[in-house]
Amino acid sequence: MNEALHPEWIIPDWPAPPQVRACVTTRAGGVSKGPWAGLNLGLRTDDDPVAVAENRARLEACLPQPPGWLTQVHGSSVVNADTLRDVLQADASVAREPCTVCAIQVADCLPVLFTDRAGSCVAAAHAGWRGLAGGVLANTVERMDAAPENLLAWIGPGIGPAAFEVGEDVLQAFAAVDPENRAAFQPLREGKWLCDLPALARSALLRCGVTAIYGGHWCTYSDQQRFYSYRRDRVTGRMAALIWKAARRDE
């Protein structure tokens, strides 16, 4: 790791152990143009691949090793980032080895980062509504193999409750998981609701026994200058949420 993190990237404000490092990129610091302008890290966004490669190289210069990228499918599978050799279909990863970087891409879906209080294990989860309803956070907690009361969770930038319009199918998907989830939906018009995705993530974490929950107050949709948003722009880039344990010499 040679370069400092960009000053406009987001560093989680949570009481993680000092060896745990994490950040979420923003649009700042990249070379992409047009609707992808900034630090677009998504290879499947129709951006110029040369620009994306340069953006990824700039990010990697700030990390102890290249991120463990995933092919995200809005599911609930969790993989071991320490042994990740190929890009697998999954929406979360867990790491225990120093310098292994768990990474997910986002542009409205919530990134949720985890560590235990001892800093022995870290994880990153991609939590859009389908993944949340499908149990991606519960699966991530299970794979961390730690007592839930010893875990910290941080919810990063995602589409906010004033912007996320959904249909009856989304409400019913969450009500089937827990009837109390209905409180995260506000009626908008016939068959349409405003959905509080961070509230649903907090509820999912609490059901798992995770009570130390931080973040969750950024809205990607409403801040075009800072964040990519698929719901707002359709053609857009991707940010990354990353977490890793520093090598002993970097602590």
MOLINRA-V884082 format. One record per residue. N is the residue number from 1. RES is the residue in one letter. SS is DSSP state (H for helix, E for strand, - for the rest). Layout:
# MOLINRA-V884082
[[N:RES:SS] [N:RES:SS]]
This chain:
# MOLINRA-V884082
[[1:M:-] [2:N:-] [3:E:-] [4:A:-] [5:L:-] [6:H:-] [7:P:-] [8:E:-] [9:W:-] [10:I:E] [11:I:-] [12:P:-] [13:D:-] [14:W:-] [15:P:-] [16:A:-] [17:P:-] [18:P:-] [19:Q:-] [20:V:E] [21:R:E] [22:A:E] [23:C:E] [24:V:E] [25:T:-] [26:T:-] [27:R:-] [28:A:-] [29:G:-] [30:G:-] [31:V:-] [32:S:E] [33:K:-] [34:G:H] [35:P:H] [36:W:H] [37:A:-] [38:G:E] [39:L:-] [40:N:-] [41:L:-] [42:G:-] [43:L:-] [44:R:-] [45:T:-] [46:D:-] [47:D:-] [48:D:-] [49:P:H] [50:V:H] [51:A:H] [52:V:H] [53:A:H] [54:E:H] [55:N:H] [56:R:H] [57:A:H] [58:R:H] [59:L:H] [60:E:H] [61:A:-] [62:C:-] [63:L:-] [64:P:-] [65:Q:-] [66:P:-] [67:P:-] [68:G:E] [69:W:-] [70:L:-] [71:T:E] [72:Q:-] [73:V:-] [74:H:-] [75:G:-] [76:S:-] [77:S:-] [78:V:E] [79:V:E] [80:N:E] [81:A:H] [82:D:H] [83:T:H] [84:L:-] [85:R:-] [86:D:-] [87:V:-] [88:L:-] [89:Q:E] [90:A:-] [91:D:-] [92:A:E] [93:S:E] [94:V:E] [95:A:E] [96:R:-] [97:E:-] [98:P:-] [99:C:-] [100:T:-] [101:V:-] [102:C:E] [103:A:E] [104:I:E] [105:Q:E] [106:V:E] [107:A:-] [108:D:-] [109:C:-] [110:L:E] [111:P:E] [112:V:E] [113:L:E] [114:F:E] [115:T:E] [116:D:E] [117:R:-] [118:A:-] [119:G:-] [120:S:-] [121:C:-] [122:V:E] [123:A:E] [124:A:E] [125:A:E] [126:H:E] [127:A:E] [128:G:-] [129:W:H] [130:R:H] [131:G:H] [132:L:H] [133:A:H] [134:G:H] [135:G:-] [136:V:H] [137:L:H] [138:A:H] [139:N:H] [140:T:H] [141:V:H] [142:E:H] [143:R:H] [144:M:H] [145:D:-] [146:A:-] [147:A:-] [148:P:H] [149:E:H] [150:N:H] [151:L:E] [152:L:E] [153:A:E] [154:W:E] [155:I:E] [156:G:-] [157:P:-] [158:G:E] [159:I:-] [160:G:-] [161:P:-] [162:A:-] [163:A:-] [164:F:-] [165:E:E] [166:V:E] [167:G:E] [168:E:H] [169:D:H] [170:V:H] [171:L:H] [172:Q:H] [173:A:H] [174:F:H] [175:A:H] [176:A:H] [177:V:H] [178:D:-] [179:P:H] [180:E:H] [181:N:H] [182:R:H] [183:A:H] [184:A:H] [185:F:E] [186:Q:E] [187:P:E] [188:L:E] [189:R:E] [190:E:-] [191:G:-] [192:K:E] [193:W:E] [194:L:E] [195:C:E] [196:D:-] [197:L:H] [198:P:H] [199:A:H] [200:L:H] [201:A:H] [202:R:H] [203:S:H] [204:A:H] [205:L:H] [206:L:H] [207:R:H] [208:C:H] [209:G:-] [210:V:-] [211:T:-] [212:A:E] [213:I:E] [214:Y:E] [215:G:E] [216:G:-] [217:H:-] [218:W:-] [219:C:E] [220:T:-] [221:Y:-] [222:S:-] [223:D:-] [224:Q:-] [225:Q:-] [226:R:-] [227:F:-] [228:Y:-] [229:S:-] [230:Y:H] [231:R:H] [232:R:H] [233:D:H] [234:R:-] [235:V:-] [236:T:-] [237:G:-] [238:R:-] [239:M:E] [240:A:E] [241:A:E] [242:L:E] [243:I:E] [244:W:E] [245:K:E] [246:A:-] [247:A:-] [248:R:H] [249:R:H] [250:D:H] [251:E:-]]
